[in-house]
Amino acid sequence: MIEYYIHEKMIMDIAKAYQTIFDACNNASPELTKELDPNGTLKDRAFQNFIIYLLISPYENDKVDLMNHVNKQYARDLEKNELLHKFVNKLLTFELMPLSEEEITRQVSAYEPFHKDTENAQAHFKEFLRQLIQHNLRVISKYYSKIRISTLSRLIGVPELRAEQEIGDMVVNRRIEAKINRLAWEVTFKKKNSGTNGMLGDWNSDVKTLLDKVEQTCHLINREKIVQM
């Protein structure tokens, strides 16, 4: 099934499949463990792949819930791998993560999902890098309402065009609310309103904008009538 999930790019399903394998190894009797995984390599491989594919998966509530679960229920196993522990903790906090594609490539190249002989390995790495970039964008959107893209680019550690591309992807997938002003080359982040007050505020703002446009249109029509008299 894992090969099928990898071929179909069903990332969260891959992560959960490896989680099942790890849990089975972890809960197996000593006799069964000695027979199936005497050196513990299967268990270690399953855990590493479980975490890597979890990190690669798109940012959704299911991912956040599972990462929190990992942080609590698999704390000891996570602490044994400093790098994976760091990535999980960073993605669960609103802190900027320094990005260097070359350094990240060096750090994660040893993990199976990024091996050249693993199907979709390049796509796995691109998506992993995207998750790190978009994490930094979520952090920026929390603390800034408006920021120049040149400044944003320096803060998150990617070129300006890549920053613009990732903002667009996050807006399309409704992970943030933002607008890019190409002339000013800046991005405005909109805080998500929740509850009745937020909805009423948005409705009030939309009605005010509509009335302003109606008033401007009436003014232009009246002025045109005066000119033609």
Secondary structure, DSSP 8 states (H G I E B T S, - for coil): -HHHHHHTT-HHHHHHHHHHHHHHHHHS-HHHHHHH-TTSHHHHHHHHHHHHHHHHS---HHHHHHHHHHHHHTHHHHHT-HHHHHHHHHHTTT------HHHHHHHHTTSGGGSTTSTTHHHHHHHHHHHHHHHHHHHHHHH-SEEEHHHHHHHHTS-HHHHHHHHHHHHHTTSS-EEEETTTTEEEE-----HHHHHHHHHHHHHHHHHHHHHHHHHHHHHHHHHH-
